[in-house]
Structure formats: C-alpha cells, structure tokens
Amino acid sequence: MTLRLAGPLLLVGAGKMGGALLEGWLRQGLDPADVIVSDPAPQPDIVALLERHGIKVGAALPASPSVILIAVKPQLVDAILPPLAPLVGEDTLVLSIAAGRSLASLARHLPERSAIARAMPNTLASIGQSMTVACTNAAVTRDQALACNSLLEAVGEVVWIEDESLLDAVTAISGSGPAYVFLLAECLAEAGEAEGLPRDLAAQLARATVAAAGELLRRSDMPAAELRERVTSPQGTTAAALEVLMGRDGLRDLLRRAVAAATERSRTLSA
C-alpha cells in the first residue's frame, strides 16, 4: 500500500533515526514532494538520500503541515519547538520520537489543545523492521491517529499504549535494543578471535549467527527460552557456555542492570 498523507510532512531533524524513518517512508511510496526537511547539518548519507529523491533541506516551511515530526536529540527539543509553534494548525499532528520527552513537556511549547503523539521506533525502521510503541494526548483525532499509524506501520510493527509512563522502559528495550544486539555480535567476534580464529572469520561467524538466530526467533511462535533449550544438549558445549552466561552476574543480571539504567535515563529526560 502506498503511503499517503493529507498534506505536507515537516521532518525536523534528519539524523540517524529521522533518516531511517524517511528512508522507510520513501520506500513505501511517500511522495518526496510532500516532504520538507529542516536540519542545519544532515549527515552525508542523509544528504545523498535527499538528493536522490529531490528533497531540499531548508526549503520554506509550510503553514499548517499535516504532520510535524520531531526527530532531534531530547536536549534540543526546548530550543526547536517554540519557532515551530506558529506552524501548528488545527489539523496538524505533532509526532515526537525524542526519547524521554513527555507529552506534557512537548505541549508546553505548542498552542493550546495541540494534537501530540509520542513514538519510540528504532533504527530497524530503515529496513522496515522497526518495533514501535506509541501514545497520544486527548487532542489527537481519529484521522490524525490513523495518519500517525500509517507513518509508523510503513517502517515496521506498531503497538499503541495508553499509559505513557511505559515508554521509558520501551525506550530501554526496543529503542536501544538494536545496540545491545550489535554489541553481542561485536563481543562474540572478539571472543572467537581470542580463541584463535582469524578476525575476518570470527566477525563473519558472529554476524551470520546473530542475524539468523534473530530471524528464527522472529519467525517462531516458541518463547526464546524454549528455543534456547532446544539447542542446548546436556553436558555439551552450549551448556558449558550457558553455565557462565546464566550464572551469578552473568548476562541476565547484566542486561537487567543495563535496561534499568536506560529506563532511568529516559525518565530524567522527561522533565
């Protein structure tokens, strides 16, 4: 299905996440003529993407765009929202993917009764595999919610929640999660190299194993624990490794501490 909007989309911030979303939307058929990008210094790969599709950075900003998507670092939100406030019309949806910035903190800089949504996608949006969780304030209409859902579904799976406070833990799991998986592949390759494998071979094995295991997990209806048990023979090599990983201060405890730290960081950004 081709992605269509009722009017222009203003993308504020064309960094890694904003660029990943834009790439996904264009892949789903969003008309480049409906996209306006505001970013003082986009990365070279994003510049190349914009040039391929004839999208100009810094073009005249539209009055009352259909959607204003805020894709800047959380620390920049307070600076960039006030100049955008005059653009927000009655039918404009402000969609923020800035980690930790609450609906209330966004509303402080916008006209009264502005329609605001928050979403936490991840970088897998660039390949159409994002896992996104979203919520809205009471001003968002059904049509605006549908438009928001269309934008987010164009880059992956979407789950809607009513309890905004859950987004802090969502950020720690699915928002930051790809980085944890990439680190796993990195560490696995380093461990293989330490056991004597050539660096290139260790990296190839780690990359292929992590990617394929993730795909099996995605396709299977089995819980992750059951999949793990199915590849673990008693007294075998996998069991020996898991005894370390699942022991005291092992991977389970380490990830719990890591996710707790990311969740707390998200909470501190909500002020």
MOLIN-V678864 format. One record per residue. N is the residue number from 1. OMEGA is omega as a letter, one per 40 degrees, with the letter a starting at -180 (* if undefined). Layout:
BEGIN
<<N	OMEGA> <N	OMEGA>>
END
This chain:
BEGIN
<<1	i> <2	a> <3	i> <4	i> <5	a> <6	a> <7	a> <8	i> <9	i> <10	i> <11	a> <12	a> <13	a> <14	i> <15	a> <16	a> <17	i> <18	i> <19	i> <20	i> <21	a> <22	i> <23	i> <24	i> <25	i> <26	i> <27	i> <28	i> <29	i> <30	a> <31	i> <32	i> <33	a> <34	a> <35	i> <36	a> <37	i> <38	i> <39	a> <40	a> <41	i> <42	i> <43	a> <44	a> <45	i> <46	i> <47	i> <48	i> <49	a> <50	a> <51	i> <52	a> <53	i> <54	i> <55	a> <56	i> <57	i> <58	i> <59	i> <60	a> <61	a> <62	i> <63	i> <64	i> <65	i> <66	a> <67	i> <68	a> <69	a> <70	a> <71	i> <72	i> <73	a> <74	a> <75	a> <76	a> <77	a> <78	a> <79	a> <80	a> <81	a> <82	i> <83	a> <84	a> <85	i> <86	a> <87	a> <88	i> <89	a> <90	a> <91	a> <92	i> <93	i> <94	a> <95	a> <96	i> <97	i> <98	a> <99	i> <100	a> <101	a> <102	i> <103	a> <104	a> <105	i> <106	a> <107	a> <108	a> <109	a> <110	i> <111	i> <112	i> <113	i> <114	i> <115	a> <116	i> <117	i> <118	i> <119	i> <120	i> <121	i> <122	a> <123	i> <124	i> <125	a> <126	i> <127	i> <128	a> <129	i> <130	i> <131	a> <132	i> <133	a> <134	i> <135	a> <136	i> <137	a> <138	a> <139	a> <140	i> <141	i> <142	a> <143	i> <144	i> <145	i> <146	i> <147	i> <148	i> <149	i> <150	i> <151	a> <152	i> <153	i> <154	a> <155	i> <156	a> <157	a> <158	i> <159	i> <160	i> <161	i> <162	a> <163	a> <164	a> <165	i> <166	a> <167	i> <168	i> <169	i> <170	i> <171	a> <172	a> <173	a> <174	i> <175	a> <176	a> <177	i> <178	i> <179	i> <180	a> <181	i> <182	i> <183	i> <184	i> <185	i> <186	a> <187	i> <188	i> <189	i> <190	i> <191	i> <192	i> <193	i> <194	i> <195	i> <196	i> <197	i> <198	a> <199	a> <200	a> <201	i> <202	i> <203	i> <204	a> <205	a> <206	a> <207	a> <208	a> <209	a> <210	a> <211	a> <212	i> <213	i> <214	i> <215	i> <216	i> <217	a> <218	a> <219	a> <220	i> <221	a> <222	i> <223	i> <224	a> <225	a> <226	i> <227	i> <228	a> <229	a> <230	i> <231	a> <232	i> <233	i> <234	i> <235	a> <236	a> <237	i> <238	i> <239	i> <240	i> <241	a> <242	i> <243	i> <244	a> <245	a> <246	i> <247	i> <248	a> <249	i> <250	a> <251	a> <252	i> <253	a> <254	i> <255	i> <256	i> <257	a> <258	a> <259	i> <260	i> <261	i> <262	i> <263	a> <264	i> <265	i> <266	i> <267	a> <268	i> <269	a> <270	a> <271	*>>
END
